[in-house]
Amino acid sequence: MKRLLILSLTCLVLASCSKEQTAREGIPMRVDPSLDGTKASITTETLQEFWLNVVCPADDKYSYLAEFRKENDKWDVASRMFWKDENASVDYCAASFGGHAFTKEEFAGSVDLAVPADQSSQEKLNSADLLTLKKTTVSYKDTKEGILPVKFSHGLAKLSISVTLTNVYYEAGWGRTLSPISSIKMNGANLGFSFQPATGTVTLKENTQADVIPMLSSYKASTAQNKNGIAVYEVLLPAQTIKQGDLKIEFQIGSGDYYWKSLGDIQLEAGKNQTLYVIAAKIPPYNGTIGGHEYVEMGHGFKWATCNIGATNPQDVGSYFAWGETEPKATYTEDNYKWLKDGVLTRYTGSDYDRLLPEDDAATVNWGTPWRIPTLEECEILMNRDEYTLEYFWNYNNTGVEGWLVTCKIEPYVGNYVFFPATSYYGATSWNTRYGFFWTTTLLDDRNWAWTNFFFSVTNRDFELKRYIGSSVRAVAN
């Protein structure tokens, strides 16, 4: 009797399962995942897993939350999915992010996520790539044999960091085969975000900064023909605006530590790539400030200002000054020159002073002692190609500004540099902006003229200007 009862119960359970299975069956539903044409990290070929949420308004039994994984180049799902019938339609959305297991509640609402701080390998970079397909409605009749097209978009922004190693490193034997950068990190960007899978919306979370280790994606070795090595790194971040000076990149070459700080706002947009062009500079003790103005040690006991008087960034023009004047003007003519009256010089005439006095030095007056305008001889030191590398950049650090970069080869200041933007000069109007003129304190024998450090794209040398002309000032201190 007991055996018969047990057997009867077993048959009942089997019959129940069979009815449930039949109720769920319909037309098989399959998926065809792909990515749009952009590439952050993951591509259609390298996509390995994603979550799909399907809602059938007509019958919730045909709604699914499923994880898809690629096995042997085929997509596998734990349980089969079906269309209710040929007249059925469904709403669906999908997402993938670093192995996160999305829930129905998250697909209906939102989830807090953060990109990983360590993105130093392709696998780790892939885990930072957010793929999203916002809510889409489709009917069975509009598909090809019931296949759901799952076309992902990249939900985050890509930041490429292109580090140029100037020829001073080639001459030191670094970077001729492999990148000499032994470590690199970036900080100043927010990593956290709130994600709404149904809409694909990514909302930045403030105050989520952390050090990020990017992935080296390529290295172009320096050669005898092109001595500039270029290392390109990649990192994925939520879309955001990083304010000027907030982003800092630090890296190491040999035993030297280097850094780069953003010179302007950086706008990161979802699904787009932004490239930063970076050049190295030494960190303290070789850099510092005097009176709130940053300097770089360039050897020979001189501390060169990193930007012009009147400027806040190396690429900025700053203020123009006539020689021996300490305030900028709207125009620069013989008639409004301080030391000229009726065509006759009234100071620095050849019978009074040979060099500029501190009270007439635009650097000293505007920035305070010990800042001063350099002499002609001090400027000529920077033109010594045995001790300095001189290179012309058409787009300095992605600012759109061109000018000369002077990089030190003198130990222990190897790699320190100063940038001189193409500032032109001012008379009644500005001259060609592809030329740079920087006052020195040194006068010519004809005291109506003074020397400048002059450059344009193919050369740099001494150049004389009339003293009433408005020119830039780059300060120096001992």
DRENDO-1510 file (C-alpha; in Angstrom, 1 decimal, always signed):
<recs>
REC; n; res; u; v; w
REC; 1; MET; +0.0; +0.0; +0.0 .
REC; 2; LYS; +2.8; +2.4; +0.9 .
REC; 3; ARG; +4.6; +1.6; -2.3 .
REC; 4; LEU; +1.5; +2.4; -4.4 .
REC; 5; LEU; +1.0; +5.7; -2.6 .
REC; 6; ILE; +4.6; +6.8; -3.1 .
REC; 7; LEU; +4.4; +5.9; -6.7 .
REC; 8; SER; +1.2; +7.8; -7.2 .
REC; 9; LEU; +2.7; +11.0; -5.6 .
REC; 10; THR; +5.8; +10.7; -7.8 .
REC; 11; CYS; +3.7; +10.6; -10.9 .
REC; 12; LEU; +1.8; +13.7; -9.7 .
REC; 13; VAL; +4.9; +15.7; -9.3 .
REC; 14; LEU; +6.2; +14.7; -12.7 .
REC; 15; ALA; +2.9; +15.6; -14.2 .
REC; 16; SER; +3.0; +19.0; -12.5 .
REC; 17; CYS; +6.5; +19.7; -13.8 .
REC; 18; SER; +5.5; +18.7; -17.3 .
REC; 19; LYS; +2.5; +21.1; -17.2 .
REC; 20; GLU; +4.6; +24.0; -16.0 .
REC; 21; GLN; +7.2; +23.4; -18.6 .
REC; 22; THR; +4.5; +23.3; -21.3 .
REC; 23; ALA; +3.1; +26.5; -20.0 .
REC; 24; ARG; +6.4; +28.3; -20.3 .
REC; 25; GLU; +7.2; +27.0; -23.8 .
REC; 26; GLY; +6.4; +29.0; -26.8 .
REC; 27; ILE; +8.6; +30.2; -29.7 .
REC; 28; PRO; +12.3; +30.0; -28.7 .
REC; 29; MET; +13.9; +33.4; -28.0 .
REC; 30; ARG; +17.6; +34.0; -28.8 .
REC; 31; VAL; +19.9; +36.9; -28.6 .
REC; 32; ASP; +22.5; +38.6; -30.9 .
REC; 33; PRO; +24.8; +40.8; -28.9 .
REC; 34; SER; +27.0; +43.4; -30.5 .
REC; 35; LEU; +28.7; +46.8; -29.7 .
REC; 36; ASP; +28.4; +50.1; -31.6 .
REC; 37; GLY; +31.3; +51.2; -33.7 .
REC; 38; THR; +33.2; +52.9; -30.8 .
REC; 39; LYS; +35.8; +51.1; -28.8 .
REC; 40; ALA; +36.5; +51.8; -25.1 .
REC; 41; SER; +37.9; +48.4; -24.1 .
REC; 42; ILE; +35.5; +45.6; -24.8 .
REC; 43; THR; +34.6; +44.8; -28.5 .
REC; 44; THR; +31.9; +42.6; -30.0 .
REC; 45; GLU; +34.5; +39.9; -30.3 .
REC; 46; THR; +35.8; +40.2; -26.7 .
REC; 47; LEU; +32.4; +40.5; -24.9 .
REC; 48; GLN; +32.2; +37.6; -22.5 .
REC; 49; GLU; +29.1; +38.2; -20.3 .
REC; 50; PHE; +26.1; +40.4; -19.9 .
REC; 51; TRP; +22.7; +40.5; -18.1 .
REC; 52; LEU; +19.4; +40.8; -20.0 .
REC; 53; ASN; +16.0; +41.8; -18.5 .
REC; 54; VAL; +13.0; +40.9; -20.6 .
REC; 55; VAL; +9.4; +42.0; -19.7 .
REC; 56; CYS; +6.4; +40.6; -21.4 .
REC; 57; PRO; +3.5; +42.9; -20.6 .
REC; 58; ALA; +0.9; +40.3; -21.8 .
REC; 59; ASP; +2.1; +37.4; -19.6 .
REC; 60; ASP; +4.7; +37.7; -16.9 .
REC; 61; LYS; +5.5; +34.1; -17.3 .
REC; 62; TYR; +7.4; +35.1; -20.4 .
REC; 63; SER; +9.5; +37.7; -18.5 .
REC; 64; TYR; +13.1; +36.9; -17.8 .
REC; 65; LEU; +16.2; +38.0; -16.0 .
REC; 66; ALA; +19.1; +36.1; -17.5 .
REC; 67; GLU; +22.9; +36.1; -17.4 .
REC; 68; PHE; +24.5; +35.2; -20.7 .
REC; 69; ARG; +28.1; +33.9; -20.9 .
REC; 70; LYS; +30.2; +33.0; -23.9 .
REC; 71; GLU; +31.4; +29.4; -24.0 .
REC; 72; ASN; +33.4; +28.2; -26.9 .
REC; 73; ASP; +32.3; +31.2; -29.0 .
REC; 74; LYS; +28.7; +30.5; -28.3 .
REC; 75; TRP; +26.3; +32.3; -25.9 .
REC; 76; ASP; +25.0; +30.1; -23.1 .
REC; 77; VAL; +22.1; +30.9; -20.7 .
REC; 78; ALA; +21.1; +28.9; -17.6 .
REC; 79; SER; +17.4; +28.5; -18.7 .
REC; 80; ARG; +15.8; +28.8; -22.1 .
REC; 81; MET; +13.6; +31.8; -23.0 .
REC; 82; PHE; +10.5; +31.9; -25.2 .
REC; 83; TRP; +8.2; +34.3; -26.9 .
REC; 84; LYS; +4.6; +33.8; -25.8 .
REC; 85; ASP; +3.4; +33.6; -29.4 .
REC; 86; GLU; +3.8; +35.3; -32.8 .
REC; 87; ASN; +1.8; +38.3; -31.7 .
REC; 88; ALA; +3.8; +38.9; -28.6 .
REC; 89; SER; +6.0; +41.9; -27.9 .
REC; 90; VAL; +8.5; +42.5; -25.1 .
REC; 91; ASP; +10.4; +45.4; -23.4 .
REC; 92; TYR; +14.0; +44.6; -22.8 .
REC; 93; CYS; +17.3; +46.2; -21.7 .
REC; 94; ALA; +20.8; +44.9; -21.0 .
REC; 95; ALA; +23.9; +45.8; -19.1 .
REC; 96; SER; +27.4; +44.5; -18.4 .
REC; 97; PHE; +30.0; +45.8; -15.9 .
REC; 98; GLY; +32.9; +44.0; -14.5 .
REC; 99; GLY; +31.0; +40.8; -13.5 .
REC; 100; HIS; +28.4; +42.7; -11.6 .
REC; 101; ALA; +25.2; +40.5; -11.1 .
REC; 102; PHE; +22.3; +42.9; -12.0 .
REC; 103; THR; +19.0; +42.3; -10.3 .
REC; 104; LYS; +15.4; +43.0; -11.4 .
REC; 105; GLU; +15.3; +45.8; -8.8 .
REC; 106; GLU; +18.4; +47.4; -10.3 .
REC; 107; PHE; +17.0; +47.1; -13.9 .
REC; 108; ALA; +13.8; +48.8; -12.6 .
REC; 109; GLY; +15.6; +51.5; -10.7 .
REC; 110; SER; +19.3; +52.2; -10.3 .
REC; 111; VAL; +22.6; +50.9; -8.8 .
REC; 112; ASP; +25.7; +52.5; -7.4 .
REC; 113; LEU; +28.9; +51.4; -9.1 .
REC; 114; ALA; +32.5; +52.5; -9.4 .
REC; 115; VAL; +35.2; +51.8; -11.9 .
REC; 116; PRO; +38.2; +49.9; -10.4 .
REC; 117; ALA; +41.2; +51.9; -9.4 .
REC; 118; ASP; +43.6; +49.3; -10.9 .
REC; 119; GLN; +43.1; +49.2; -14.7 .
REC; 120; SER; +46.7; +48.2; -15.5 .
REC; 121; SER; +46.0; +45.3; -17.8 .
REC; 122; GLN; +43.6; +44.5; -20.6 .
REC; 123; GLU; +41.6; +42.3; -18.4 .
REC; 124; LYS; +41.3; +44.9; -15.7 .
REC; 125; LEU; +40.5; +47.6; -18.2 .
REC; 126; ASN; +37.7; +45.4; -19.6 .
REC; 127; SER; +36.3; +45.1; -16.1 .
REC; 128; ALA; +35.9; +48.9; -16.0 .
REC; 129; ASP; +33.9; +49.0; -19.3 .
REC; 130; LEU; +30.2; +49.7; -18.7 .
REC; 131; LEU; +28.0; +48.4; -21.6 .
REC; 132; THR; +24.4; +49.5; -21.7 .
REC; 133; LEU; +21.3; +48.9; -23.8 .
REC; 134; LYS; +18.5; +51.1; -22.7 .
REC; 135; LYS; +14.9; +49.9; -22.7 .
REC; 136; THR; +13.8; +48.8; -26.1 .
REC; 137; THR; +10.4; +47.5; -27.3 .
REC; 138; VAL; +10.1; +44.9; -30.1 .
REC; 139; SER; +7.5; +42.5; -31.3 .
REC; 140; TYR; +8.2; +39.0; -32.5 .
REC; 141; LYS; +7.1; +39.9; -36.0 .
REC; 142; ASP; +9.7; +42.6; -36.2 .
REC; 143; THR; +12.6; +40.3; -35.4 .
REC; 144; LYS; +14.5; +37.8; -37.5 .
REC; 145; GLU; +13.4; +34.4; -36.4 .
REC; 146; GLY; +12.8; +35.6; -32.8 .
REC; 147; ILE; +16.3; +36.9; -32.3 .
REC; 148; LEU; +16.6; +39.9; -29.9 .
REC; 149; PRO; +19.2; +42.4; -31.2 .
REC; 150; VAL; +21.2; +43.4; -28.2 .
REC; 151; LYS; +23.3; +46.4; -29.5 .
REC; 152; PHE; +25.4; +47.8; -26.6 .
REC; 153; SER; +26.8; +51.3; -26.2 .
REC; 154; HIS; +29.7; +52.3; -24.0 .
REC; 155; GLY; +28.4; +54.1; -20.9 .
REC; 156; LEU; +31.7; +55.6; -19.7 .
REC; 157; ALA; +34.4; +57.8; -21.2 .
REC; 158; LYS; +37.8; +56.8; -22.3 .
REC; 159; LEU; +40.9; +58.9; -21.3 .
REC; 160; SER; +44.1; +58.3; -23.3 .
REC; 161; ILE; +47.3; +59.6; -21.8 .
REC; 162; SER; +50.1; +60.2; -24.4 .
REC; 163; VAL; +53.4; +60.7; -22.7 .
REC; 164; THR; +56.1; +62.2; -24.9 .
REC; 165; LEU; +59.7; +61.3; -23.9 .
REC; 166; THR; +61.8; +64.1; -25.4 .
REC; 167; ASN; +65.2; +63.3; -27.0 .
REC; 168; VAL; +67.0; +63.9; -23.7 .
REC; 169; TYR; +65.9; +60.4; -22.7 .
REC; 170; TYR; +67.1; +58.9; -26.0 .
REC; 171; GLU; +70.5; +60.5; -25.5 .
REC; 172; ALA; +70.6; +59.0; -22.0 .
REC; 173; GLY; +69.9; +55.6; -23.5 .
REC; 174; TRP; +66.3; +55.3; -22.3 .
REC; 175; GLY; +63.3; +54.2; -24.3 .
REC; 176; ARG; +65.1; +52.9; -27.4 .
REC; 177; THR; +63.2; +49.5; -27.2 .
REC; 178; LEU; +60.8; +49.5; -24.3 .
REC; 179; SER; +59.1; +52.2; -22.4 .
REC; 180; PRO; +61.3; +53.5; -19.6 .
REC; 181; ILE; +58.3; +54.4; -17.5 .
REC; 182; SER; +58.4; +52.0; -14.6 .
REC; 183; SER; +55.2; +53.1; -12.8 .
REC; 184; ILE; +52.4; +55.5; -13.4 .
REC; 185; LYS; +49.2; +56.7; -11.6 .
REC; 186; MET; +46.6; +59.3; -12.0 .
REC; 187; ASN; +44.5; +61.1; -9.5 .
REC; 188; GLY; +41.9; +63.9; -9.4 .
REC; 189; ALA; +39.0; +62.1; -11.3 .
REC; 190; ASN; +35.8; +60.7; -9.7 .
REC; 191; LEU; +35.4; +57.0; -10.0 .
REC; 192; GLY; +31.8; +56.4; -8.6 .
REC; 193; PHE; +28.6; +56.7; -10.5 .
REC; 194; SER; +24.9; +55.8; -10.3 .
REC; 195; PHE; +23.6; +53.8; -13.2 .
REC; 196; GLN; +20.0; +53.3; -14.4 .
REC; 197; PRO; +20.0; +50.3; -16.8 .
REC; 198; ALA; +16.5; +51.0; -18.2 .
REC; 199; THR; +17.5; +54.5; -19.5 .
REC; 200; GLY; +21.3; +54.0; -19.8 .
REC; 201; THR; +21.8; +57.1; -17.6 .
REC; 202; VAL; +25.1; +57.5; -15.8 .
REC; 203; THR; +25.2; +60.1; -13.0 .
REC; 204; LEU; +28.5; +61.0; -11.5 .
REC; 205; LYS; +29.1; +60.7; -7.8 .
REC; 206; GLU; +31.2; +63.5; -6.4 .
REC; 207; ASN; +34.0; +63.0; -3.8 .
REC; 208; THR; +34.9; +59.5; -5.1 .
REC; 209; GLN; +38.5; +60.3; -6.3 .
REC; 210; ALA; +41.2; +57.7; -5.9 .
REC; 211; ASP; +44.6; +56.9; -7.5 .
REC; 212; VAL; +44.0; +55.1; -10.8 .
REC; 213; ILE; +46.6; +52.9; -12.5 .
REC; 214; PRO; +46.1; +53.0; -16.3 .
REC; 215; MET; +47.0; +50.4; -18.9 .
REC; 216; LEU; +49.9; +50.8; -21.3 .
REC; 217; SER; +48.3; +50.3; -24.6 .
REC; 218; SER; +51.2; +51.1; -26.9 .
REC; 219; TYR; +54.8; +52.4; -27.0 .
REC; 220; LYS; +56.5; +53.9; -29.9 .
REC; 221; ALA; +60.3; +53.6; -29.3 .
REC; 222; SER; +62.6; +56.5; -29.9 .
REC; 223; THR; +65.1; +56.1; -32.8 .
REC; 224; ALA; +68.1; +58.0; -34.2 .
REC; 225; GLN; +65.7; +59.5; -36.8 .
REC; 226; ASN; +62.9; +60.4; -34.3 .
REC; 227; LYS; +64.3; +60.6; -30.8 .
REC; 228; ASN; +60.9; +61.2; -29.1 .
REC; 229; GLY; +59.4; +58.1; -27.6 .
REC; 230; ILE; +55.7; +58.0; -27.0 .
REC; 231; ALA; +53.9; +55.9; -24.4 .
REC; 232; VAL; +50.1; +55.8; -24.6 .
REC; 233; TYR; +48.0; +54.7; -21.6 .
REC; 234; GLU; +44.3; +54.1; -21.3 .
REC; 235; VAL; +41.7; +54.4; -18.5 .
REC; 236; LEU; +37.9; +54.4; -18.3 .
REC; 237; LEU; +36.0; +56.9; -16.2 .
REC; 238; PRO; +32.5; +58.2; -15.7 .
REC; 239; ALA; +31.7; +61.2; -17.8 .
REC; 240; GLN; +32.7; +64.4; -15.9 .
REC; 241; THR; +34.4; +67.7; -16.1 .
REC; 242; ILE; +37.8; +67.8; -14.3 .
REC; 243; LYS; +38.6; +71.3; -13.4 .
REC; 244; GLN; +41.9; +73.0; -14.3 .
REC; 245; GLY; +44.8; +71.8; -12.1 .
REC; 246; ASP; +42.7; +68.9; -10.4 .
REC; 247; LEU; +44.0; +66.1; -12.6 .
REC; 248; LYS; +47.6; +65.0; -11.8 .
REC; 249; ILE; +49.6; +62.2; -13.4 .
REC; 250; GLU; +52.7; +60.9; -11.7 .
REC; 251; PHE; +55.2; +58.5; -13.2 .
REC; 252; GLN; +58.7; +57.2; -12.7 .
REC; 253; ILE; +61.6; +57.0; -15.1 .
REC; 254; GLY; +64.7; +55.3; -13.6 .
REC; 255; SER; +65.1; +56.8; -10.2 .
REC; 256; GLY; +63.4; +60.1; -11.2 .
REC; 257; ASP; +59.8; +61.0; -10.2 .
REC; 258; TYR; +57.8; +63.1; -12.7 .
REC; 259; TYR; +54.4; +64.7; -12.7 .
REC; 260; TRP; +52.0; +66.5; -15.0 .
REC; 261; LYS; +49.0; +68.7; -14.0 .
REC; 262; SER; +46.1; +69.6; -16.2 .
REC; 263; LEU; +46.4; +73.1; -17.6 .
REC; 264; GLY; +42.8; +73.5; -18.4 .
REC; 265; ASP; +39.4; +71.9; -17.8 .
REC; 266; ILE; +39.1; +68.3; -19.1 .
REC; 267; GLN; +35.7; +67.3; -20.5 .
REC; 268; LEU; +35.0; +63.6; -20.5 .
REC; 269; GLU; +32.0; +62.4; -22.5 .
REC; 270; ALA; +30.3; +59.0; -22.4 .
REC; 271; GLY; +31.2; +56.9; -25.5 .
REC; 272; LYS; +34.0; +59.3; -26.5 .
REC; 273; ASN; +37.8; +59.3; -26.2 .
REC; 274; GLN; +39.8; +62.3; -24.9 .
REC; 275; THR; +43.6; +62.3; -25.3 .
REC; 276; LEU; +45.9; +64.2; -23.0 .
REC; 277; TYR; +49.4; +65.0; -24.2 .
REC; 278; VAL; +51.9; +64.9; -21.4 .
REC; 279; ILE; +55.5; +66.0; -20.9 .
REC; 280; ALA; +57.5; +65.2; -17.8 .
REC; 281; ALA; +58.6; +67.6; -15.0 .
REC; 282; LYS; +60.5; +67.0; -11.8 .
REC; 283; ILE; +58.6; +67.1; -8.5 .
REC; 284; PRO; +60.1; +68.8; -5.4 .
REC; 285; PRO; +62.9; +69.4; -4.3 .
REC; 286; TYR; +63.7; +70.6; -7.8 .
REC; 287; ASN; +60.5; +72.6; -8.2 .
REC; 288; GLY; +59.1; +75.1; -5.7 .
REC; 289; THR; +57.5; +78.5; -5.3 .
REC; 290; ILE; +58.8; +81.9; -4.5 .
REC; 291; GLY; +56.2; +84.5; -3.5 .
REC; 292; GLY; +53.4; +82.1; -4.7 .
REC; 293; HIS; +55.0; +81.7; -8.2 .
REC; 294; GLU; +56.2; +78.3; -9.3 .
REC; 295; TYR; +59.8; +77.8; -10.5 .
REC; 296; VAL; +61.8; +75.0; -12.1 .
REC; 297; GLU; +65.5; +74.4; -11.4 .
REC; 298; MET; +67.4; +74.4; -14.7 .
REC; 299; GLY; +70.9; +74.2; -13.5 .
REC; 300; HIS; +73.7; +76.9; -13.1 .
REC; 301; GLY; +71.9; +78.0; -9.9 .
REC; 302; PHE; +68.9; +79.6; -11.8 .
REC; 303; LYS; +65.3; +79.1; -10.9 .
REC; 304; TRP; +63.2; +79.9; -14.0 .
REC; 305; ALA; +59.5; +80.8; -13.6 .
REC; 306; THR; +57.1; +78.3; -15.2 .
REC; 307; CYS; +55.0; +81.0; -16.8 .
REC; 308; ASN; +55.2; +84.6; -17.9 .
REC; 309; ILE; +54.5; +87.7; -15.7 .
REC; 310; GLY; +50.8; +88.2; -15.8 .
REC; 311; ALA; +50.0; +84.6; -16.7 .
REC; 312; THR; +48.8; +81.7; -14.6 .
REC; 313; ASN; +49.7; +78.8; -16.9 .
REC; 314; PRO; +52.8; +78.0; -19.0 .
REC; 315; GLN; +50.9; +78.4; -22.2 .
REC; 316; ASP; +49.4; +81.8; -21.4 .
REC; 317; VAL; +50.8; +84.9; -23.0 .
REC; 318; GLY; +50.5; +87.0; -19.8 .
REC; 319; SER; +51.2; +90.7; -19.9 .
REC; 320; TYR; +53.3; +92.9; -22.2 .
REC; 321; PHE; +55.7; +95.5; -21.0 .
REC; 322; ALA; +57.8; +98.1; -22.6 .
REC; 323; TRP; +61.5; +97.8; -21.6 .
REC; 324; GLY; +62.0; +99.6; -18.2 .
REC; 325; GLU; +58.2; +99.9; -17.5 .
REC; 326; THR; +56.4; +97.9; -14.9 .
REC; 327; GLU; +52.7; +98.1; -16.0 .
REC; 328; PRO; +51.0; +96.8; -19.2 .
REC; 329; LYS; +49.3; +99.2; -21.6 .
REC; 330; ALA; +46.7; +99.1; -24.4 .
REC; 331; THR; +49.3; +100.2; -27.0 .
REC; 332; TYR; +53.0; +100.6; -27.2 .
REC; 333; THR; +54.3; +103.6; -29.0 .
REC; 334; GLU; +57.2; +106.1; -28.8 .
REC; 335; ASP; +54.7; +108.8; -27.7 .
REC; 336; ASN; +53.6; +106.8; -24.6 .
REC; 337; TYR; +57.0; +105.4; -23.6 .
REC; 338; LYS; +57.9; +106.3; -20.1 .
REC; 339; TRP; +61.6; +107.0; -20.8 .
REC; 340; LEU; +61.3; +109.0; -24.0 .
REC; 341; LYS; +60.4; +112.6; -24.3 .
REC; 342; ASP; +60.3; +114.6; -27.5 .
REC; 343; GLY; +62.3; +111.7; -29.1 .
REC; 344; VAL; +65.1; +111.9; -26.5 .
REC; 345; LEU; +65.8; +109.2; -24.0 .
REC; 346; THR; +65.5; +110.3; -20.3 .
REC; 347; ARG; +66.8; +107.2; -18.6 .
REC; 348; TYR; +69.2; +104.4; -19.5 .
REC; 349; THR; +70.8; +106.8; -22.0 .
REC; 350; GLY; +74.4; +105.4; -21.8 .
REC; 351; SER; +75.5; +108.1; -19.4 .
REC; 352; ASP; +73.5; +106.9; -16.4 .
REC; 353; TYR; +72.8; +103.2; -16.0 .
REC; 354; ASP; +74.0; +100.2; -18.0 .
REC; 355; ARG; +71.5; +97.7; -16.6 .
REC; 356; LEU; +67.9; +97.8; -15.5 .
REC; 357; LEU; +67.3; +99.0; -12.0 .
REC; 358; PRO; +65.0; +96.9; -9.7 .
REC; 359; GLU; +62.4; +99.7; -9.5 .
REC; 360; ASP; +62.1; +99.5; -13.4 .
REC; 361; ASP; +62.2; +95.7; -13.6 .
REC; 362; ALA; +58.7; +94.4; -14.4 .
REC; 363; ALA; +59.4; +91.0; -12.7 .
REC; 364; THR; +60.7; +92.5; -9.5 .
REC; 365; VAL; +57.9; +95.1; -9.2 .
REC; 366; ASN; +55.1; +92.6; -10.0 .
REC; 367; TRP; +56.4; +89.5; -8.2 .
REC; 368; GLY; +58.8; +90.9; -5.7 .
REC; 369; THR; +62.4; +90.1; -4.9 .
REC; 370; PRO; +64.3; +87.9; -5.9 .
REC; 371; TRP; +62.4; +87.7; -9.2 .
REC; 372; ARG; +63.9; +89.7; -12.0 .
REC; 373; ILE; +64.2; +89.9; -15.8 .
REC; 374; PRO; +67.2; +87.7; -16.9 .
REC; 375; THR; +70.2; +89.1; -18.6 .
REC; 376; LEU; +71.1; +88.3; -22.2 .
REC; 377; GLU; +73.9; +86.0; -21.0 .
REC; 378; GLU; +71.5; +84.0; -18.8 .
REC; 379; CYS; +69.0; +83.5; -21.7 .
REC; 380; GLU; +71.9; +82.3; -23.9 .
REC; 381; ILE; +72.7; +79.6; -21.3 .
REC; 382; LEU; +69.3; +78.0; -22.2 .
REC; 383; MET; +70.3; +77.9; -25.8 .
REC; 384; ASN; +73.3; +75.7; -25.2 .
REC; 385; ARG; +72.3; +72.5; -26.9 .
REC; 386; ASP; +75.1; +70.6; -25.1 .
REC; 387; GLU; +73.2; +71.1; -21.8 .
REC; 388; TYR; +69.6; +71.6; -22.9 .
REC; 389; THR; +67.2; +70.1; -25.5 .
REC; 390; LEU; +65.3; +72.6; -27.5 .
REC; 391; GLU; +62.1; +71.5; -29.3 .
REC; 392; TYR; +59.3; +73.3; -31.0 .
REC; 393; PHE; +55.8; +72.1; -30.1 .
REC; 394; TRP; +52.8; +73.0; -32.3 .
REC; 395; ASN; +50.2; +72.0; -29.7 .
REC; 396; TYR; +51.7; +72.1; -26.2 .
REC; 397; ASN; +50.0; +69.7; -23.9 .
REC; 398; ASN; +46.9; +69.7; -26.0 .
REC; 399; THR; +46.3; +73.5; -25.4 .
REC; 400; GLY; +46.5; +74.6; -29.0 .
REC; 401; VAL; +49.4; +76.8; -28.1 .
REC; 402; GLU; +52.8; +76.5; -29.9 .
REC; 403; GLY; +56.2; +77.4; -28.6 .
REC; 404; TRP; +59.6; +76.2; -27.5 .
REC; 405; LEU; +60.2; +73.6; -24.8 .
REC; 406; VAL; +63.6; +73.7; -23.2 .
REC; 407; THR; +64.5; +70.5; -21.3 .
REC; 408; CYS; +67.5; +70.3; -19.0 .
REC; 409; LYS; +70.2; +67.6; -19.5 .
REC; 410; ILE; +72.2; +68.6; -16.4 .
REC; 411; GLU; +72.3; +66.3; -13.4 .
REC; 412; PRO; +70.4; +66.2; -11.1 .
REC; 413; TYR; +67.9; +68.3; -13.0 .
REC; 414; VAL; +67.6; +66.0; -16.1 .
REC; 415; GLY; +64.0; +66.2; -17.4 .
REC; 416; ASN; +63.2; +69.6; -15.9 .
REC; 417; TYR; +61.8; +71.9; -18.5 .
REC; 418; VAL; +60.3; +75.4; -19.2 .
REC; 419; PHE; +57.9; +76.2; -22.0 .
REC; 420; PHE; +58.0; +79.5; -23.8 .
REC; 421; PRO; +54.8; +80.2; -25.7 .
REC; 422; ALA; +54.8; +82.1; -29.0 .
REC; 423; THR; +53.7; +85.5; -27.7 .
REC; 424; SER; +54.6; +87.9; -30.5 .
REC; 425; TYR; +55.2; +91.5; -29.4 .
REC; 426; TYR; +53.0; +94.6; -29.3 .
REC; 427; GLY; +53.5; +98.0; -31.0 .
REC; 428; ALA; +50.4; +99.7; -32.1 .
REC; 429; THR; +49.1; +96.2; -32.8 .
REC; 430; SER; +50.3; +92.6; -32.3 .
REC; 431; TRP; +52.7; +91.0; -34.7 .
REC; 432; ASN; +53.0; +87.4; -36.0 .
REC; 433; THR; +51.9; +85.1; -33.2 .
REC; 434; ARG; +54.2; +82.3; -34.3 .
REC; 435; TYR; +57.2; +84.3; -32.9 .
REC; 436; GLY; +58.2; +84.7; -29.3 .
REC; 437; PHE; +60.0; +87.7; -27.8 .
REC; 438; PHE; +61.1; +87.8; -24.1 .
REC; 439; TRP; +62.9; +90.9; -22.7 .
REC; 440; THR; +66.4; +90.7; -21.2 .
REC; 441; THR; +67.9; +93.5; -19.1 .
REC; 442; THR; +70.7; +94.0; -21.6 .
REC; 443; LEU; +70.9; +97.1; -23.7 .
REC; 444; LEU; +72.5; +97.6; -27.1 .
REC; 445; ASP; +75.2; +100.3; -27.7 .
REC; 446; ASP; +72.4; +102.3; -29.3 .
REC; 447; ARG; +70.4; +102.7; -26.1 .
REC; 448; ASN; +67.1; +103.0; -28.0 .
REC; 449; TRP; +67.3; +99.2; -28.3 .
REC; 450; ALA; +67.4; +96.3; -25.9 .
REC; 451; TRP; +68.0; +92.6; -26.4 .
REC; 452; THR; +65.3; +89.9; -26.3 .
REC; 453; ASN; +65.4; +86.1; -26.4 .
REC; 454; PHE; +63.7; +85.5; -29.7 .
REC; 455; PHE; +62.4; +82.3; -31.4 .
REC; 456; PHE; +60.1; +81.0; -34.1 .
REC; 457; SER; +59.4; +77.4; -35.3 .
REC; 458; VAL; +62.9; +76.7; -36.8 .
REC; 459; THR; +65.3; +78.7; -34.7 .
REC; 460; ASN; +65.9; +80.7; -31.6 .
REC; 461; ARG; +68.5; +83.5; -31.0 .
REC; 462; ASP; +69.1; +87.0; -29.7 .
REC; 463; PHE; +67.0; +89.7; -31.2 .
REC; 464; GLU; +66.9; +93.5; -30.7 .
REC; 465; LEU; +63.7; +95.4; -30.2 .
REC; 466; LYS; +63.0; +99.1; -29.7 .
REC; 467; ARG; +62.5; +99.8; -26.0 .
REC; 468; TYR; +59.0; +101.2; -26.4 .
REC; 469; ILE; +57.7; +97.9; -27.9 .
REC; 470; GLY; +55.6; +95.7; -25.6 .
REC; 471; SER; +57.1; +92.2; -25.1 .
REC; 472; SER; +56.7; +89.3; -22.7 .
REC; 473; VAL; +58.7; +88.8; -19.5 .
REC; 474; ARG; +59.8; +85.4; -18.1 .
REC; 475; ALA; +61.3; +85.9; -14.7 .
REC; 476; VAL; +64.3; +84.2; -13.1 .
REC; 477; ALA; +65.7; +84.0; -9.6 .
REC; 478; ASN; +68.9; +82.8; -8.1 .
</recs>
